[in-house]
Amino acid sequence: MDLASQIAECKIQNKLSIISREIEEKRLNKFADFAKQIGLNPDFAKSILYLIIGEACRIEMEEQYK
C-alpha cells in the first residue's frame, strides 16, 4: 500500500497516467510466462496479479484526488 502511494506521487509529479493498459498487459503476460516455467497455472497467476494491479491503481487514484 505504501509503495502504491509512492508510485502515485511519482506519476502525479510527472503527469503520467495512473492506468496504463499496455504496460499492465505486458506485466501480466511476463508473470504468466514465469508461472508456467515454475509449474504454476499461468491463468491463476495472472488473475492474482490482476487483483494486485487493480488494488494498486485504486490506491493511486485515491492519492491523485487528495
ABEGO torsion letter per residue (X at the ends): XAAAAAAAAAAAAAGBBABBAAAAAAAAAAAAAAAAAAGBBAAAAAAAAAAAAAAAAAAAAAAAAX
